[in-house]
């Protein structure tokens, strides 16, 4: 009897060691939603009035009410929908294969544990896409966009990025191009992390490095992203030397350098980017004269120095007359 009590006591003490780790929303659940749900419940489309790319919108639910019941998966409409039979009219996602059991089980565990979103508030790039003005859209890209055909991205490479806190999701339907967003995990993203982009350098069409710890030298890792169209570098320590690594990104259409250290001198590195349509330079060291010089090289590009239209130099005024 005494021996049994000792064994039971050992099991009681050891029990927590074997308990499963709590599900991390950002690293484990968010990528599932991004890959499978955002195209119907994201910034550009909200089927059933449900939007899932921001915490505030998610918790409002859809036209039939909230979709999450923290602590109770069986009463959560979200979990019910992703576990319906494939031929059901209400199954989510409605197109393609149903979510595999390991993913629905992961979501079930997350809900059962309280459906914690951690520090996550929204997917910045998705929200930005929804709030982009009409003028920005026209400046950022031509009306007709021919997306290149590329092979599917290496799933292992995508999983590795996601495990590091990245959002890696399809750019659009019917393309293998992807969007990689590292903004929400910026404190943990440095030059070394960018080396992970190598295996999918042909598939990346949009890259968000805002608020990360990348340096000028680290941008060497994106020199070969030949299909890159959108690049966010705002609120980083990038300067003129970093821009030298962008000069061969011939398909780049949108570049955000807000609150970086770039100057007029560095802008010369961008003069060969003939597809660039939108460049944001708020709170940089670029002057109105420097912006005007770049506009002459790239007349199709909207160069934005801030909320107010930058004053033209005397030379520019004379030309305008």
DOVOKE-13127 format. One record per atom (N, C-alpha, C, O): residue in one letter; z, y, x. Coordinates in pm, whole numbers, plus 32768, in hexadecimal, padded with zeros to 4 digits. Atoms other than C-alpha are relative to their C-alpha. Last residue first. Layout:
N
AZYX/...
//
This chain:
321
X804F7F8F8032/X661B9E458263/X7F6D7FEB801B/X7F1B80407FF9/X8005800E8093/X66B79CED8292/X7FAE80707FC3/X7F6C805D7F5D/X806780638022/X66589CF98403/X7FF07FF77F69/X7F827FE77F35/X80827FC37FE5/X671C9E3F842F/X7F907FA27FD9/X7F2B7FCD7FA2/X801C7FA1806A/X68499DA68382/X7F75803E8012/X7F2B80537FB2/X8025804D8077/X683A9C788469/X7FDD805E7F8E/X7F8180447F41/X808480397FEB/X68369D57859B/X7FCD7FB67F85/X7F577FBE7F62/X80627F95800C/X69589E258519/X7F737FCB800F/X7F177FF77FC9/X80037FAA7F8C/X6A249CE684E6/X7F94806C7FEB/X7F4180607F91/X806F80157FA5/X6A4D9C5C838B/X800880618075/X803780D28067/X804F7F867FEA/X6BA09C5482E6/X7F937FE78064/X7FA87FA280C8/X7FEA7FBB7F82/X6C119AF78288/X7FA48079800E/X7F3080777FE7/X807D80067FB4/X6BFF9AA48113/X8014804C8083/X803980C1807F/X80557F8A8006/X6D689A8B80A3/X7F827FEA8052/X7F867FA780B9/X801A7FDC808B/X6E1499418054/X7FA180767FF4/X7F52807E7F96/X7F8B7FE68052/X6DF498BC81B2/X7FD9802A7F75/X7F66801A7F4B/X7F907FD47FAE/X6D07989582D6/X807F80197FAF/X80E880377FE9/X7F957FC0804B/X6C0497C88218/X8076801F805B/X80B57FC58090/X7F957FF47F9C/X6AB9977182BB/X806F80547FC2/X805C80CC7FAC/X7F9E7F9E802F/X69CB96FA81A9/X807480008064/X80BF7F9E806C/X7F7280227FFF/X68B696458263/X805680737FCD/X804480E67FF4/X7FE2804A807A/X6742965E820B/X80957FE67FF1/X80C07FB27F8A/X80057FA98077/X670B9773830A/X80237FBA7F7E/X80477FFB7F1C/X7FF9805C8072/X678496958427/X7FFE80507F7E/X8065805B7F3C/X802F80837FD3/X67299744856D/X7FF97F9C7F8E/X7FA57F427F8D/X808B7FEE7FD6/X6742989E84D0/X7FC47F7B802D/X7F4E7F5F8015/X80547FFA8078/X687B98328418/X7F6D80138022/X7F157FE07FDC/X8019808A802C/X691797CE8563/X7FA67FFE7F85/X7F527FA57F77/X805880407F9D/X68EC992E85EC/X7FDF7F717FD5/X7F6D7F447FE2/X80887FCF8017/X697E99C384AF/X7F9D7FBE805F/X7F2D7F9C8037/X803380418079/X6AB498E984CF/X7F7180297FE3/X7F1F7FD67FBA/X801C808D7FDF/X6AEA99588636/X7FC87FB57F8A/X7F6E7F627F9A/X807980017FAD/X6AC89AC585CE/X7FD97F718025/X7F637F4D8023/X80767FEC8055/X6BC19A9084B3/X7F7E7FFF8050/X7F197FCC8020/X80107F778031/X6CB79A0585B5/X7F8A800B7FA0/X7F367FB07F9D/X808D7FD88010/X6D23989C85EE/X7FFB808C7FC3/X804580AA7F65/X80177F8D7FAB/X6E8C987A865F/X7F6E802E7FFE/X7F43807F8050/X802A80297F79/X6EE49796853D/X7FEE80808051/X800A80EE8021/X7F9180047FA1/X6FAB97E48403/X7FD97FBD8084/X80277F6F80BD/X7F8C7FAC801C/X6E8E97928314/X806A7FEA806B/X807E7F7A809A/X7FC57FCF7F83/X6D6096F083BA/X8078805B7FE8/X809980AD803D/X7F8A7FB28022/X6CC0961B82AA/X804F8022807E/X80757FC980CA/X7FA77FFB7F8C/X6B5C95A382E4/X8074805D7FDF/X805E80D27FBE/X7F827FB9801A/X6A77953881C7/X805C7FF3807A/X80757F8680AB/X800B7FA78073/X690894D081CE/X807F80517FE7/X807780BD7FAC/X7F7E7FC98024/X68D99420831C/X7FEF80687F91/X7F9F80C57F9E/X7FDE80288088/X678E93658319/X808580397FD1/X80AE80217F60/X805B7FC48062/X66FF941E8446/X801D7FD87F70/X7FEB80177F13/X7FE380508078/X682793CB8526/X7FB280387F89/X7FEA807F7F35/X806780668014/X678A94558668/X80147FAD7F83/X7FC37F557F67/X80807FC38024/X685295998660/X7F907F9B7FEA/X7F2C7FBB7FAA/X802980298086/X699E94E28655/X7F74802D7FDA/X7F43800A7F6F/X801180928001/X69F194EB87C8/X7FCA7FCE7F7A/X7F977F5F7F70/X8085801C7FCA/X69B7966387C3/X7FE27F6B8002/X7F6E7F438000/X8061800E806C/X6AE4967B86DE/X7F747FE28032/X7F217FAC7FE9/X8012808B802A/X6BC996338805/X7F967FEE7F96/X7F5A7F837F8D/X8042804E7F97/X6B97978A88A0/X7FE47F717FD4/X7F797F3A7FEF/X80907FE68006/X6BEA9840875F/X7FB57FA98064/X7F487F778047/X80267F757FEB/X6D41979D8762/X7F6980107FF1/X7F227FAE7FD7/X808A7FE77FD7/X6DE1965686EE/X7FE580978009/X802580E77FC4/X80027FA07F91/X6F5B962F86EB/X7F738025802D/X7F618056809C/X801080417F7E/X6F8595898595/X7FF6806D806A/X800880E3804C/X7F8480017FB1/X7013961C8454/X7FF47FA8807D/X80527F6080A0/X7F947FA58025/X6EE495C3837B/X807B7FEC805A/X80A57F7B8072/X7FB67FE37F85/X6DDA94FD8435/X807280637FE6/X80A080A68042/X7F8D7FA9801A/X6D3894578305/X8053800D807E/X808E7FAC80AD/X7FA080027F91/X6BDC93CA833E/X806E80657FE3/X805380DC7FCF/X7F867FB68020/X6AE39368822D/X80627FF28073/X807B7F8380A2/X801D7F9A8065/X697A92F58253/X8076805B7FE4/X806480CE7FBC/X7F897FBB8031/X69819219838B/X7FD980737FA3/X7F8680C87FC6/X7FFC80068092/X6843914983A4/X8076804B7FC4/X8088804B7F4B/X80727FBB803E/X67F391AC850D/X80017FFF7F68/X7FBE80517F2A/X7FEE80348088/X694791528598/X7F9880417FA5/X7FB880987F54/X80668066801D/X68C9918F86FC/X80117FC27F75/X7FCB7F627F54/X80887FC87FFE/X697E92DB872B/X7F927F9A7FE3/X7F217FC07FC2/X803D80028086/X6ACC925586B6/X7F6C80218002/X7F2880127F9C/X8013808B8028/X6B6691F38806/X7FBF7FF37F76/X7FA67F857F46/X806D80387FAF/X6B3393528890/X7FE47F707FDB/X7F777F3D7FF5/X807F7FEF8046/X6C0693CF876E/X7F8A7FC8804F/X7F217FA98015/X8013806B8062/X6D3993398811/X7F7A800A7FB9/X7F3E7FA47F97/X8027807B7FB8/X6D1A94198942/X7FE87F8E7F9E/X7F927F397FB7/X808E7FFD7FDD/X6D1B954C8860/X7FD17F808044/X7F637F50802A/X80357F817FCE/X6E6C94F987C9/X7F6E7FF48023/X7F2A7F987FF6/X808980037FCE/X6F1193E786F8/X7FD5808D802C/X7FF180F07FE8/X80037FB07F85/X7089940986D3/X7F758003803F/X7F67802580B5/X7FF280517F87/X708193938569/X7FFA805E8079/X7FE880D7806A/X7F75800E7FD6/X70BB94498420/X80137F9B8070/X80727F4D806F/X7FA57F918015/X6F59940F83A2/X80907FDE8029/X80BC7F6C8022/X7FAF7FF27F87/X6E8293048442/X8069806E7FEF/X80A780988051/X7F8C7FA7800D/X6DD29282830A/X80517FFE8081/X80807F9580AC/X7F98800D7F9A/X6C7891EC8340/X806C806B7FEB/X805080E37FEC/X7F8F7FA4801A/X6B6F91A88238/X806E7FE58067/X80937F72807F/X802E7F8C804C/X6A1591138277/X806E80677FE8/X805380DF7FE2/X7F937FAB8030/X6A4B9007837F/X7FC8807E7FBD/X7F7480C47FF5/X80127FE98090/X69238F1A8395/X806D80597FC5/X807980637F4B/X80837FC5801C/X69048F2A8511/X7FE8801D7F6D/X7F93806F7F4B/X8002800E8092/X6A768EEE854D/X7F8180427FCB/X7F8580AE7F90/X8066805F802C/X6A388EBC86C2/X7FFE7FE97F69/X7FC07F897F3A/X80867FD67FD6/X6AEB8FF3873E/X7F927FA77FCA/X7F217FD47FB7/X80577FF18076/X6C1C8F99866F/X7F74802C8025/X7F23804B7FCE/X8009807B8050/X6CF18EFE8783/X7FA5800F7F87/X7F7E7FAB7F4A/X806780547FC3/X6CAA9021886F/X7FE77F837FAA/X7F797F4C7FA8/X807A7FFA8051/X6D7590EA8775/X7F8A7FB98041/X7F217FAB8003/X8006806E8060/X6EAD90708828/X7F827FFF7FAD/X7F5A7F967F7A/X802D80797FBB/X6E6D9159894D/X7FF07F8B7FA0/X7F977F387FB1/X808D7FF17FDD/X6E84928C8870/X7FCA7F80803E/X7F5C7F53801C/X801C7F937FA2/X6FCE921087E6/X7F6B8008801A/X7F1D7FB67FE8/X807480137FA9/X7037913E86BC/X7FEA807C8056/X800A80EC802F/X7FDF7FD67F78/X719891698639/X7F8B7FEF8060/X7F9F7FE780D9/X7FE3806D7FA3/X713B915D84C9/X801C803A808A/X801680B3809F/X7F70800E7FE5/X715C927783D0/X80227F898058/X80967F5F805D/X7FAA7F8C8012/X6FF4924F8355/X80927FDC801A/X80C17F737FF1/X7F9D80027F94/X6F3B912383E6/X805F80777FF5/X80A380988056/X7F9B7F97800F/X6E6B90DC82AD/X806C7FEE806B/X80BB7F908065/X7F8A80197FAD/X6D2B901982EF/X805F80777FF5/X803A80E9800F/X7F9F7F958015/X6C028FF58204/X807F7FDD804B/X80B27F6E803F/X804B7F8A802C/X6AC58F2C8243/X805C80777FE9/X802E80E97FE8/X7FAD7F8D8026/X6B5D8E0F830C/X7FA980797FE0/X7F5F80AA8035/X7FE47FFA8090/X6A808CD78300/X804D807E7FD6/X804F809E7F5F/X807C7FEB804B/X69D78CE88454/X801880137F6B/X7FC280477F24/X80367F7A7FE6/X6B1E8D208512/X7F7D801B7FB6/X7F59808F7FA2/X80437FD5807C/X6BC18BF5846A/X7FBE80888013/X7FB380D67FB5/X8048806D8044/X6C288B2C859F/X7FB880297F80/X7F607FE17F50/X807580357FBD/X6C768C6E8662/X7FB57F937FB4/X7F3B7F9C7FA8/X80767FE08050/X6D658D0D8569/X7F817FC08039/X7F1C7FB47FF3/X801380678066/X6E908C5C8604/X7F84801A7FAA/X7F597FC27F5F/X805280697FC4/X6E6D8D3C8738/X7FE47F907F9C/X7F867F427FAD/X808E7FED8020/X6EE88E56865A/X7FA77F96803C/X7F367F83800F/X801D80398083/X704B8DCE866C/X7F6B80097FE0/X7F337FB07FA0/X800A80917FF5/X70588E1387E1/X7FDB7FBE7F7D/X7F917F5C7F7A/X808280237FC5/X700B8F8387AD/X7FED7F698008/X7F7F7F377FF1/X801D7FBA7F84/X71338FAA86C1/X7F7A7FD28037/X7F307F8A7FF4/X808C800E7FD5/X71828F528559/X7FE78055807C/X7FEB80D08076/X800D807C7FB3/X72F18F13850C/X7F737FEA8035/X7F557F81806F/X7F9D80027F94/X734F906F8495/X7FF27F87805B/X80247F8780CB/X80237FAF7F8B/X720A908183D2/X80607FF98073/X80357FFC80E7/X7FB380437F98/X72528F6382E3/X7FF4804A8084/X8000800F80F0/X7F7B801C8033/X71E6902181AC/X805A7FBB8066/X80D47FB88055/X7FB07F898016/X70BD90BC8260/X80917FE07FDA/X80ED801D800F/X7F8680157FB2/X70298F7A82E4/X806280737FED/X80C880798032/X7FA67F8E800C/X6F0F8F6281E3/X80837FE08048/X80CB7F848021/X7F82801F7FBE/X6DE98E7B822A/X8056807E8000/X802E80E58036/X7FB27F887FE5/X6CBF8E87813D/X80857FD4803D/X80C77F7A8008/X7F737FF58025/X6BCA8D688141/X803980898021/X800380D38073/X7FBD7F937FBB/X6A548D228142/X808F800F7FCD/X80AC7FF17F59/X7F9980387FA8/X69F28BCB80C1/X8046806D8051/X809F804F80A1/X80107FE07F72/X69358C627F9E/X80727FC1804E/X80E07FAD801A/X8080802C7FCA/X68F78C037E32/X7FE58030808E/X7F72804780B3/X80348081802B/X6A1A8CCB7DA6/X7F7B7FE38045/X7F31803F806A/X803D7FF98084/X6AAB8DE57E71/X7FD47F737FDA/X7FDD7F158029/X802A7F758017/X6B6A8E307FAF/X7FC980117F74/X7FE180767F33/X80917FEC8007/X6C1E8CE27FA6/X7FDF80917FE3/X802580D37F96/X803980248082/X6D8C8CF9800A/X7F6A80168000/X7F3680608053/X808A80267FDF/X6E638D078141/X7FC17FCA7F80/X7FE57F5F7F50/X804A801D807B/X6FAB8DC18111/X7F717FE38029/X7F2E803A8060/X807B7FB88023/X70658DA58257/X7FD27FDC7F73/X7FEB7F6D7F42/X7FE87F93805E/X71D18D3D827B/X7F85804D7FD7/X7F9180B27F92/X7FCD7F8C7FB7/X71BA8C6683B5/X8015807A7FA7/X803880E57FD8/X7F7A80247FD3/X71998B2D82E3/X80428071804E/X80BC807B8054/X7FA67FF38073/X70748BD7823D/X80907FDE8025/X80EE801D7FF5/X7FEB7F72801B/X6FC48C058389/X806480157F8F/X80BB806B7F97/X7FAC7FCD7F92/X6FF98A9783E3/X801C80957FEC/X808B80C38004/X7F7580298019/X6F788A2D828E/X805D8037806C/X80CD8060804F/X7FCC7FAE806E/X6E398AF782C0/X80927FDF7FE5/X80E3803A7FD0/X7FEF7F797FCB/X6DFC8A568415/X8038805D7F95/X808E80B17FB2/X7F8B80027FA9/X6E3988FC8386/X801C808A8039/X809080B28046/X7F847FFE8050/X6D4989408267/X807D80038056/X80E080438032/X7FAF80747FDC/X6C2E899A835D/X808480057FB3/X80D380617FC8/X7F9A7FEA7F99/X6B608A9F82A8/X80517F818017/X80667F327FBB/X7F777FF28033/X6A328A2881E3/X806280108073/X80507FD580DE/X7FBD807F801C/X68E48A62828E/X808D801A7FCC/X80C480867FE0/X7FB980397F8D/X68428BB58270/X803E7F7C7FD6/X80507F617F60/X7FD7808A8019/X673F8C50818B/X80407FC8807F/X80027FC380E9/X803C806A7FAF/X67348DC681B5/X80347F787FD9/X80A37F6A7FA7/X7F9B80457FB1/X67938EAD8095/X7FBE7F8F804F/X7F707F428017/X802C80887FE7/X66798F8F8025/X80667FBD805A/X806E7FDA80D2/X7FC2803D7F8A/X671590C57F95/X7FD17F70800B/X7FE87F1F7FB1/X8026808C7FF8/X6647919D7EAA/X80367FC48081/X800F7FED80EE/X7FFA80398086/X66EE92E47E50/X7FDF7F6C8001/X801C7F1E7FB9/X807A7FE9804D/X673393337FBC/X800C7FC07F76/X80617F6A7F60/X8065806A7FF7/X689B932D8031/X7F8480257FB1/X7F8C80727F52/X7FD980727FAE/X69CC94028076/X7F927F998010/X7F917F4E8071/X80027FE17F72/X694695508003/X80147F848055/X7FDF7F7B80C3/X80887FDC7FDA/X68E694DE7EA8/X7FF7801B8094/X7F907FFF80D3/X805580768009/X6A2E94267E7E/X7F73801E802E/X7F347FD08076/X7FE280577F8E/X6AF395507EFF/X7FA57F867FFF/X7F727F5C8067/X803C7FC37F89/X6A4496357E08/X80177FAB807A/X7FBF7F9B80CE/X808F80198008/X6A9A95497CEB/X7FBA8038807A/X7F5D7FFA80B0/X804B7FA9805A/X6C0495557D53/X7F6D7FDD8002/X7F3E7F96805B/X80687FB77FB9/X6CB9942E7DEC/X7FB080547F9E/X7F8A80247F33/X7FEA7F71800D/X6DE893D37D19/X7F9A8053804B/X7FA280CE804B/X7FFC7FDA808C/X6D8E92687CD7/X800A80967FEE/X7FDD80CA7F88/X80848017803B/X6D1C92227E3A/X7FFC802E7F6F/X7F96805E7F3E/X80587F957FD2/X6E5A92C37EBB/X7F767FF27FC3/X7F3780567F9E/X7FDD7F88804C/X6F2A91D87DE4/X7FA580738027/X7F7880C07FD1/X802F80168089/X6E7290AC7E75/X801D807A7FAA/X7FCA80A37F59/X80927FF68001/X6E9D912C7FD8/X7FC77FED7F74/X7F64802D7F50/X80317F787FED/X700E91737FA6/X7F69800C7FF5/X7F3680697FB6/X806380177F97/X706D90257F15/X7FB480808012/X7F5E80A37FC1/X808B8007802C/X71A0908B7E53/X7FAA7FD98076/X7FD67FDE80E9/X80137FA48070/X731B90A47E59/X7F717FFB7FCB/X7F5B80037F52/X808A7FE6802A/X738A8F887F3A/X7FFC805E7F89/X8048804D7F29/X801C7F717FF1/X74EA8FAA7FC9/X7F7480277FCE/X7F4D809B7FD7/X7FD57FC87F81/X75558E557F47/X7FE880968005/X800780DD7FA5/X80747FC87FBD/X74868DEC7E19/X802480398089/X7FCC806B80D1/X7FE97F897FAE/X75988D077D94/X7F80802B8047/X7F3B7FD88082/X807C7FB07FF6/X752E8C187C81/X80178082804C/X7FF380EE801C/X7FE67F77802D/X76948B9F7C3E/X7F89805C8009/X7F9380D17FE4/X7FA27FBE7FA6/X76A08A577CFB/X801980917FDC/X806480D78021/X7F7C803F8014/X760089A17BD7/X806A80428057/X80DF80488031/X7FCB7FCE8080/X74DC8A967BE5/X808D7FCA7FEA/X80E680147FC1/X7FE77F707FF1/X74A08A517D57/X803D803A7F81/X809C80897F87/X7F857FF17FB3/X74C788D97D22/X80268093800E/X809B80B88003/X7F91802E8054/X73C188E07C0E/X808580118047/X80E68041800C/X7FE77F94805F/X72DA89AF7CE8/X80747FDC7FA3/X80C780307F82/X7FC67F927FB2/X72FA88AC7DFD/X802280767FA6/X808D80B17FB2/X7F7480247FE5/X72C387917D06/X8047806F804E/X80BD808B8038/X7FB77FEA807E/X7187883E7C89/X80937FDD8012/X80EA801E7FD7/X7FF57F6F8017/X711088587DF2/X804A801D7F7D/X809C80787F78/X7FA37FC87F9F/X715B86EE7E51/X801280977FEC/X807C80CE800A/X7F7380138025/X70C1867C7D0A/X8060803E8064/X80C98072803D/X7FCA80837FDC/X6F6C870F7D5A/X80967FF87FE5/X80DA805F7FE0/X7FAC7FFB7F89/X6F0488457C98/X80347F74801F/X805D7F2C7FC4/X7F757FD68019/X6DF487F37B9E/X804E80068083/X80257FCA80E7/X7F9E806C800D/X6C8F87DF7C23/X808A80387FE0/X80AD80A6800A/X7FE6804F7F89/X6B9688F37BDE/X80677F947FE6/X80897F777F74/X807780317FBE/X6BAC89ED7AC4/X80267FB1807D/X808F7FC980BA/X805D80378062/X6CC18A3179C8/X7F827FC6803E/X7F3E7F757FFF/X80717FA68018/X6DD18A587AD0/X7F987FC07FA5/X7F8C7F457FA3/X80187F9C7F97/X6EA08A257A07/X80017FB88088/X80577F6380A0/X7FD880237F78/X6E82893D78DD/X7FE080738060/X7F7B80B88051/X7F9E7FA17FCB/X6E6E89DF7785/X80297FE58091/X807F802A80C6/X80377F798003/X6D31893C76FE/X805C80668044/X802F80D2806A/X7FBD7FA6805E/X6DB087E7776C/X7FC1808B8007/X7F9A80B98073/X805A7FDF806F/X6CB487017817/X803F805D7F98/X8002807A7F31/X80767FB67FD2/X6D6F87037964/X7FA7802B7F8E/X7F6880947F97/X807380557FDC/X6EB4869878C2/X7F8680558022/X7F7780C47FEF/X804880368073/X6FC887A178C6/X7F8E7FA5802E/X7F627FB080A0/X7FEF80928006/X709F87C679FD/X7FBF7FC27F85/X7FD47F4D7F68/X803A803D7F88/X703589267A63/X80107F688002/X7FDB7F25805B/X80917FF07FFA/X706789A87900/X7FC37FB8807A/X7F577F7F8070/X804080518068/X71C7891E78D2/X7F688002800F/X7F267F9B8005/X7FFC808B7FD4/X723789AD7A20/X7FBD7FA47F99/X7F7A7F447FBE/X805280107F88/X71C58B0B79C0/X7FFB7F6D802B/X7F8F7F378043/X808A8010802C/X72558AF07861/X7FA37FEA8078/X7F427F9F806E/X80547F997FC3/X73AF8ABB78F2/X7F6E7FE67FDE/X7F377F7D8000/X80097F938061/X749389F5780A/X7FAB80738036/X7FA080DC7FF7/X80368036807C/X746188B078CB/X7FF3806A7F93/X7FA880577F33/X809280107FFC/X748C89697A15/X7FC57FD47F7B/X7F5980027F55/X802A80658062/X75F189D979C0/X7F677FF57FFD/X7F2680397FAE/X7F9F806D800D/X76B18A987ACA/X7FD47F917FA4/X80137F287FA1/X7FBD80297F84/X75ED8BD97AA2/X806C7F977FE8/X80C47FA77F94/X7F76800E802B/X752D8BD67957/X804D7FCE807A/X805E7F55808C/X7F9D80427FAB/X73D88C5879BC/X80887FFD7FBC/X80B2805F7F80/X803580847FDB/X72A68CA878E7/X80617FB38058/X80487F3E8078/X7FEB80237F74/X732E8DD2782A/X7FD47F70801C/X7FD77F1A7FC5/X7F787FF57FCB/X72948E3076DF/X800A7FD38090/X7FA57FBE80D3/X7FA68059804A/X71618DBE761E/X808F80048037/X80E17FAF8015/X80017FD9808E/X70888EE5768A/X805F7FAA7FAD/X808B7FD47F42/X80827FE9803D/X70E88EAB77F3/X800C80247F6D/X8076804D7F3F/X803E806D8048/X72218EBE78C7/X7F7980277FC6/X7F3E808B7FED/X801F7FD08087/X72DB8FFB791F/X7FC57F907FAC/X7FD17F907F31/X7F8A80108053/X73728F407A48/X7FED80377F72/X803980157F18/X7FE4808E8017/X721E8F137AE9/X80737FF17F9C/X806A7FA27F3E/X805F80318065/X71C290827AC1/X801E7F6F7FDB/X80167F497F66/X7FE97FB8807D/X72FC90F97B74/X7FA67FCB7F91/X7FD37FB27F22/X7F868031803F/X72E38FED7C80/X801680417F77/X80387FFD7F16/X7F8F7FA87FE4/X717A903C7CD6/X80797FCE7FB0/X806A7F967F43/X80037FD47F75/X70478F5C7CFD/X806B8069801E/X806F809F808D/X7FA380497FAA/X70888E907BC2/X800680328090/X80497FF480E3/X80237FDC7F77/X6FEE8F507AA0/X806A7FC8805F/X80E17FD68045/X7FA280297F97/X6FF58EC37941/X7FC980258089/X7F57800480AB/X7FAC7F8C7FDB/X6F478F7C7825/X806A7FDB8068/X80D1801E8073/X7F85800B804F/X6EC48E2A77A6/X8063806E8020/X80DB80618006/X801580598071/X6DC98E3978C4/X80847FEE7FB5/X80EC7FD47FF3/X7F7C8030802D/X6E138F5F79A3/X7FEE7FAE7F80/X80017FE07F11/X800A804C807C/X6CDC8FB07A70/X808B7FCC7FDD/X80D07F938031/X807C7FDF8047/X6CA290A87B89/X7FF07FB77F7B/X7F997FDA7F2B/X80177F718017/X6DFE90BB7C22/X7F8780217FAB/X7F8680877F67/X7FEF7FA77F8F/X6E5B8F4D7BF8/X7FDF808F7FDD/X7FE680B67F69/X7F847FB6801C/X6E8D8E4E7AE5/X8022805B8075/X8093805E80A5/X7FF27FED8091/X6D3A8DA07AC9/X807780587FDC/X807C80917F6F/X80857FDC8032/X6CCA8DB87C36/X800180137F67/X7FAB80587F30/X801E7F717FFE/X6E378DCA7C9D/X7F7880247FC4/X7F6880927F8E/X7FDE7FB48078/X6E948C6E7C26/X7FCD80907FFD/X7FB280C77F93/X80258040807E/X6E188B5E7D11/X800F80567F83/X7FD780357F1A/X807A80527FFA/X6E128BDC7E77/X7FCF7FD47F77/X7F577FC17F63/X806F7FAF7FCF/X6F0C8CF87E4B/X7F7C7FB37FFC/X7F167FE97FD3/X80287FA18068/X6FF78C2B7D71/X7F85804F802C/X7F2880627FDD/X80388051806E/X6FFE8B0E7E6B/X7FCF805C7F91/X7F61804A7F5C/X8089802B7FDF/X70288C017F8E/X7FBE7FAD7F92/X7F457FB47F7E/X80617F92800B/X71538CA27ED8/X7F727FD68027/X7F147FF97FE0/X80317FF4808A/X720B8B587EB3/X7F94806B7FF2/X7F2F80557FB0/X8029807D8040/X72458AE18018/X7FC080127F75/X7F5F7FCE7F55/X8047805E7FAA/X726C8BFC8113/X7FC67F887FB6/X7F627F4F7FE3/X806B7FC07FB4/X72C38D1D802F/X7FAE7F9B804E/X7F337FA48050/X806E7FD18053/X73868C507F30/X7F8B80348052/X7F19800D803C/X80187F767FD8/X745B8B8D8029/X7F8680337FB3/X7F1780027FC8/X808D7FD97FF6/X74D08A4E7F7D/X7FF780948022/X803B80E77FE6/X80327FB38073/X763789F67FC5/X7F70802A8019/X7F478042808B/X7FFE7F707FEC/X766988ED80CF/X7FCB80467F82/X7F7680117F3C/X80827FC27FE2/X76A5878D804E/X801080978012/X806380D57FD0/X80347FB1806F/X780587058065/X7F7E80458028/X7F6F80738099/X8079803D8036/X783085FD8172/X7FC6804F7F8C/X7F5C802B7F58/X8063800C7F95/X792386C08247/X7F7C7FCE7FC9/X7F117FF17FFA/X80517F887FF4/X79DC8728810D/X7F967FF8806B/X7F31803F8063/X805E7FE6806C/X7A4C85C080D0/X7FA980798013/X7F2F806E8006/X808880047FCD/X7AEA857D8225/X7F99802C7F99/X7F28804F7FBC/X80117F9C7F98/X7C4485F081BB/X7F708008802D/X7F3B80748046/X7FED7F7D803C/X7C3B85328075/X7FE880708065/X7FAA80D58046/X80787FE1804D/X7BA68400811C/X8009808B7FC3/X7FA680D47FBD/X806C7FE47FA1/X7CBA84018221/X7F8180277FB6/X7F3B80847FDF/X7FE57F7C7FC6/X7DC1841C8110/X7F9480288061/X7F6B809C8063/X80237F9D8065/X7D2782FB8058/X8014808D8033/X7FC580E78018/X80927FFE800B/X7D3382298196/X7FD4806A7F9C/X7F7780B67FB6/X80337FBD7F88/X7E9F828881D2/X7F69800E7FFB/X7F328077801B/X7FE27F71800C/X7EFE8234806C/X7FC9804D8076/X7F9680BC8067/X805E7FC98060/X7E5080E5808A/X801380967FF1/X7FB280E17FE9/X80837FF77FBE/X7F13809681C7/X7F98803E7FA5/X7F46808E7FD1/X7FF97F8F7FA5/X805D80E8811A/X7F7A80158045/X7F4E80878057/X80007F898053/X800080008000/X8000807D8057/X7FB880DE803F/
//
